[in-house]
Amino acid sequence: MAESISSRPAVELAANLEKGLLDDRQYRVIKLPNQLEALLIHDADTDKASAAMDVNVGSFSDSADMPGIAHAVEHALFMGTKKYPGENEYASYLTKYGGSSNAYTAETSTNYYFEVSASSTSNSPGTSANSSRSVLPVSKENSPLYGALDRFSQFFVNPLFDADTLDRELRAVDSENKKNLQSDNWRMLQLGRSMASKTHPYNRFATGNYDTLHDKPLARGVKIRDEFIGFYKRNYSANRMKLVLLGRESLDELEKWVCELFSDVEDQNLPQNRWDGIPIYENKMLGSEVFVKPVMDKRSLELVFPYPDEDKLYASKPGHYISHLLGHEGPGSILAYIKAKGWANSLSSGAHGMCPGSALFYVTVNLTEEGLKSYREVVKVFFQYVALLKEGKPQEWIVDEMKKLNEVKFKYQQKAPASRTTSYLSAVMQQPFPRDQLLSAQILIR
């Protein structure tokens, strides 16, 4: 008799994850036969259980003639599946057990997550410091986490894309976009996108609205539901998915549930999306000076630089060295000087990996009224400091100092809430980190 997919064993990728001194959770990383990777987390004291799925497809995969479709598909998955067709079935179940859910669409990933009570008994979570340790294992049929996970898994197995609910979700996307129009941060982001090269997906309108997702496609004769289903089928594949599951259950029990519920996710063995060799900004745009009238009372100076993709340099983190020096606040730093001049209140800097293949480096200065008048002087000071750094070699003592600071930060970091942990780590799993360093690779410098 042939072995069923759900009964095939998963492969263990890591069991002893590098973790901080205050971390009493247990971890295991597995890979299913369909190539879906999962990080299992046992937390005996948690009052909330949680799961998150990060899919390696985002707004950079939008079609040029239907911007925002990745974001809209994210919305649509909440509206029912073949196994659980009720429009509010998922949300109602989570609410029943004190839970909630959310999702976001980034440039190269879409992240779905939920949390729910760790126990089906209303008085067990948080009744005492050691209450959860005495909770007896419950059958999966009586577990809030299992029930939520069963419903959640169907997002990636057989979503409905029901025509009756699709239009309402498109209007929800449209409302989200209208709300963003009054956000200075969003307006700055969209301005940066509009200046990008048309050959790079950063140039696209990522949020989408009713016009780009309904009216214009309809006018071209596009069948909107078919377009959504097509996008899902072309881009959602088990080998692009990273799952994190956190609960009071043992690692073995969590693994059984993952194998049972996620082995039917289709694997198309899709390649990783990459944009190597495509500059975000064309040469003619470099050196541009742009002025923005904010919605709120805000004075800031933002310098944006094209930057190399550092994904494979996660161990040494050269960008952290640069941002450490540029953002330093001690004597002799940029901020110390421009503060003394009365031009600024704060300065931050850092690299943002837009996608595999390209990144941007940001320097943001919050200016005073006098600083706004003298913004060119602030820019001059910045480039003088950069020129000074270029005259010398990277200093080993600074790297050692950063290593020690980050080591202390990692060793003594506090336990994050359940859904924040799962959502964050599912995104981290998309990075090329050794699986036993999923908790540490973002922080430690080696």
N, C-alpha and C positions, 0 to 999 in steps of 0.2 A: 504494500500500500504506500502510495507516495506521501512524503512528509508535507504537511501544510506549511504555508509561508510563515504563519504566526508562530509555529512551533520550532522553527529553525533557530539555533543558538546565535546570539549576538557575539561579536568579537570584542574582547576587552582591550581598549587602547591604553588606559592608564588607571591605576588604582591609588597610588600614593602621590597625590598632588601636593606640590610645595605650598604651604599655607602658613599664616601668621600664628603667633603664640596664643592669641585669644580666640582662635577659630576652633570650636569643638565639633564642627560639622564633619561628616564623612562623605567622601566623594568617589565616584567611579565614572569613567568615560567609556562608552561602548559604541560600536558601529553595527547597524543592522545589515542583513544581506542586501537590502536595497540601497545601501551606502548612506543612509541617514545616520548622522552622528547624534548622540545624546549624552549629556552630562547629568548624572544622577546625584542628588544631594539629600542625605539623611540628616535631619535636624530634630533631635528628640524634644526640644523645648519650644519649637515654633508654634505660635497660635494661628498662623496662616500657612496654608499650603499654596503652591504656585507652580505654574508652568509657562514657558515662553518658547516661541518658535521664531527663529530668524531665517528668512528666505533670501538668498543671494540674488535678488532682483529688486530694483527700485526705479526711481524717476528717470535715471539715465537710460533705461530700457524702453521708455515711452516711444511710441511711433511719432514721427515728426508732424503728422496730420491729426493726431489726437492727444495733445499734451495733457498730462494729468491722469492718464488711464491707469498707471500703476497705483496711484493713490486711490482712485475710484474702485479698483478691484479690491483693495484692502477693505474699504467700506462694505463692499458687496458680500464678502465672505461671512459677515456677521448675520446675514439675512436668511439663513436656513440652508440645510443640507439634505441630501436624499434620506439619510437615516433619521434626521431630526428636522423635518420640513417647517415646523412652526417658526414664524418670523421672530418671535421673542423667546423662543425655547431656551436658547443659551443664556441670555441675560436673566431670564426668570429663574433659571436654576441657580445661577451664581448669587442672585439676590436672596433666594431662599436660604442659602447657607452663608450669609454675611460676606459675600464676595463682590468682585467687580472685574471689569476687563478694559483693555485699551489696546491701541496699536499706533504705529507711526510708520510713515514711508520716508526713507532717506534716499540718498543718491543711488546706492548700489544694494540696498537691502530693505526689506519690509519686516517689521518686528511686531509680532502678536503676543500678548501676554494676559494672564488672568491670575487672580488670587481668590481663595475661598477658605472657609474655616477648616482648620486641620482636623477637626473632630465633628461628628454628627450630633454630639450632645452639646447643648447650648451653654452649659455651665463649666465645661472642662477647660477651654482655653483660658489661661491666665488666672486660674483660681488660686494658685500658689506658685511659688518659685519652682517647686519640683512636681507640680501636678501632672505635666505631660509625660513624665517618666513612668508614671503608674498607669497610663492609659493602655488597656489591652488592645492587641491588634484586632481590627474589625474586618469583616468580609468586604470584598471590593464593592458588593452591591449596596453596602451601608456606608461607604466612604464618600464624603463630599468631593474629595480630590479625584477619585476614580470616575465618578459621574461627570464631573466637569471635564476631565481629560478625554473621556469618551466623546463628548460633544465637540470639544476643541479639535480632536484629531480628524473629525470629519471635514473640517475646513480644507484639509489637504488631501482628502480621499475623494469626496464627491459633493462639492458645493452645488447649489441649485442655480444661482444667478436668475432667480425668479423675475420675470418681466414686470410683475405688479409692484415689487419692492424696489426694483432697480431705479426707477425714475425718482422715487423719494430719496434714495441715497445720493443720486446725482445732485439733487437740490440741497442735500446736507453738505456735500462738497462745495457747492456754490456759496452756501452761507458761511462756511469756513473761510473761503477766499475773501468774501466781503468783510468779514471780521478782521482778517489780516491786513486789509488796506489801511487800517488806522494804527498799525504796529510799525514803529520806526525800525526795529530790527528786521522785520520782514521786508520792508521797503528797501532797506540797504542791501539785503540779500538779493532781491529781485533786480536792483540796479546793477549789482555785480554780475548777475547772470546775463543781463541784456548787453553788457559790454564784452562778454566772452565771444570767442570765435564760433561762428555758426557751424563749424565742423566738429565742435566738441559738445557733448550732451549737456554740459553745464549751462549752455545758452538757453535751454528750453524752459518753458513755464511749467514748473513741477507740480503745483497744487491742482491746477485744472479748475474749470468752472462749467456752468451749464452750457455756455456757448461753445467751448472747445470739446465738450464731451457729449453734447446732445444736438444742439441746433445746427452747427456746421456739418457734423457727420451726417445728420439726417438729410440735410440739403444736398449732400453728395450721393445720397442713396444708400448710405451705410446702414446695415442692420446692427444696431447698437449692442444688443444682447450677444449676438454672434461674435462681435468684435471683442467683447469682454471675455467670453469663453475661449476665444482664440488666443488672447494674450495670456490667460491663465495656463492653457495647455502648452504654449510655446516656452513658458518661462518657469513654471512651478514644477520642480523635479526633486525627488528625495535626496539626490546627491548634492543639491544646493541648500539643504535644510539642516539647521542646527537646533536641537531641542535641549532645553534645560528643565528638569523636573525636581522640585523640592517638596519634601513632606516628612511626616513623622515615621512613615513606613520604612522598613529596612531597605537597604540597597537592592537586595535580591528581589523583594516584592516590587519595588519601583521598576526594576529591569523587566520583570514579567509583564507588567502593565504596558510598558513602552513596546515590547516585542508584540504583544497582543494587539495593541491599538494602532501602531504606526507602521507595521510591516506591509500593509496594503497600500501605502503611499507609493505612487508610480515613480519609478526611476527611469529617466530618459538619458542619464549619463551626459548631462549638458556640460559644456566647458564653463570655466569661470569667466565672467565678463571682465575684459581688460581694455584699457584705452591707451596703450603704450604709443609713444611717438606723436600723440595729438596734443599740441599746445593748447592750454586753456585760453590764453589771450594771444592774439596776433601781435607781431612786433609793433605795428602802427598804434596799438592801444597802450603800450608800455610808456610810462611817463605821463599819462593822462592825469589831469586835475579836475575833479568833479565836485560841485557844490550841491548840497542837499538842504532844503528847508524842512526841518523836522515837524512832526505833529505835536510832540511834547516839548517841554522846555529842556533842550539838550544841546550840549556843546562837546563835540568830539572830533578827533582827527584819526583817520584810519589809513594806514599804509598797507597795501596788499602786494605780495610778491609771488610770482610763480615759483614753485618749489619742487624738488625731486620727491618721488614716491619712496618713503622710508620703510615700507612694510617688512622688507627682508633685513633691515638694520635694527630690529626691535631690541636686540640685546644691548647694543652700544648707545642707541638713541641720540645721534648727533644733534637732532633738532632740539632736544631738551637742553643741551649745552648752550646752544645759541639763545634760546628763550630765557634760560637762567641768567645769562649775562645782560640781555636786553631788558629784562624785567626786574633786575636787581634794584633794591631800594636803598642800599647803603651808601656811604660816602663815595663820591667819584662816579656814581651811576647816572644814567640819563635822567631818571626821575628826581634824584636828589638835586640835580642842577636846575631842571626846569621848575621844580617846586620852589627852590630858593628865589627864582626869578618871578614867582607868582603866576606862572603860566599854566600849571596843571595840578590836578588832585591825585591822579592815579595813572598807571600805565600797565598794560598787559600785553603779552605776546605769545605766539605759539603756532605750530604747524597744524594744518587740518588736511588729512588725507582725503581728497575728494573722491578718489576711486583708484583701483589698482592701475598705476601708470602715471598719475599726476596728482599734485597737491598744491595748496596755497599756504603762504606764511602770512599771518596777520600781526600787525602792531596797532594797538588801540590806545589812544591817549584821551582821557577825560580832561577837557580844558576849562580854565577859568574864563571869565569875561575878557580879562587882559590877554590870556593865552589865545583866545579866538582872534583877537586883533593881531597877535604876533605869531600866528600859526606857521608862517614861513621860517621864522627863527627856530621854532620847535623842530621842524623838518631838517633844518640845517644842523642842529645839534645832534639829531639822530644819525645823520650820515657821517658827521665828523667822528662820532663814537664808533660806528661800523668801520670806518677807515682805520681808526686806532687799533681795533681788534685784528684787522687784516695784517697789520704790521708785525704781529707776533704769532707764535704757534699756539695751539690749544694747550692750556696749562693742566698738567697732570694733577696738581693739588686741588684744582677746582673740580675735576672729574671725581677724585677720591671723596671730596666733600659732598658732592651730589649723591654718590653711591651710598655713603653713610646715612645721609638724610632720608633717602628713599628706603633704605633698609629698615630704619626705625619706623617710618610711616607704614611699611608693609607689615612688620612684626606686630605692631600695636593698633592696627586699624580695628574699628568697631564692626560688629556684625551688622550688615545692611538688612533692611526689611525684605521679606520673601520675594515680592514681585519685582522690587528694584534689583535684587540679586539675579533672578532668572532672566529678566530682560537684558540686563547688562552683559551677563556671561554668554547668553546666546549670540549676541553681536560679537563679543570677543572671539568666539569659536570660529568666526569667519576669517580670522587672521591666521597667518602661517606659524602659529606658536606650537612648540612641543606640547602635547596634551597634558603632560604632568606640570606644565607651567601656565596653565590657563588662569590661575589666580594671581600669579606673580609677574608674568611677562610684561604687563602694561606698566608696572611700577619699578621693578628692580633694574638697575643698570649693571651690566656684566662686562 
